[in-house]
Amino acid sequence: AYEKAIGKLAGWYNQHGFKMMLLKGYGLSLNWPNPKHRPCGDIDIWLFDRYKDADSCIASDKGLKIDNSHHHHTVFEWEGFTVENHYGFLNVHHHKSNVEMERILKNLGQDDSNNVEVCGEKIYLPSANLHALFLLRHTMSNFASTGMPLRQLLDWAFFVEKHGEEIDWDWLEGQLEHFGMKRL
């Protein structure tokens, strides 16, 4: 049901001229030895900075209620799942350093060469460098506020196992140093 919902959502966006990038969740499950073992909840997406147009279009076409009350994403229900349509990758209101990192992540996010098919629909995934920096920042934020669940540690381990050779480790280490994340 989760895969079908993602495929239908991507299909709707593809038909209407929007590219959909999956963040976290299902995209990370593809790195696991058995993707079905990775628990997934909501569907986190980024629409290459076209969230306003896409929200307006999908609300009008499908009669969806779009919740705009969050700092860095809108929320709506699709096929029984909650979708978080992210304005960007980080909540720029949460930490001052997120503003600078957001620019880096959005620049990396323009790379649309990494994609998969789900239920016959093209879906974009973050590049290795984008995913590495985003995952570490997301994990760090969770660790500082609520702790780090085992799932996040496994996400990182399986991601590195599958995509480690694609990551520019010197660049990543420099970013971690610059943003004070290296110790974590």
HELIX and SHEET records of a PDB file:
HELIX    1   1 TYR A    2  GLN A   15  1                                  14    
HELIX    2   2 GLY A   25  SER A   29  1                                   5    
HELIX    3   3 PRO A   35  HIS A   37  5                                   3    
HELIX    4   4 TYR A   51  LYS A   62  1                                  12    
HELIX    5   5 LYS A   96  GLY A  109  1                                  14    
HELIX    6   6 ALA A  128  SER A  145  1                                  18    
HELIX    7   7 LEU A  150  HIS A  163  1                                  14    
HELIX    8   8 GLY A  164  GLU A  166  5                                   3    
HELIX    9   9 TRP A  169  HIS A  178  1                                  10    
SHEET    1   A 4 MET A  21  LEU A  23  0                                        
SHEET    2   A 4 ILE A  43  TRP A  46 -1                                        
SHEET    3   A 4 PHE A  81  HIS A  86  1                                        
SHEET    4   A 4 HIS A  73  TRP A  78 -1                                        
SHEET    1   B 2 ASN A 115  VAL A 118  0                                        
SHEET    2   B 2 GLU A 121  TYR A 124 -1                                        
END                                                                             
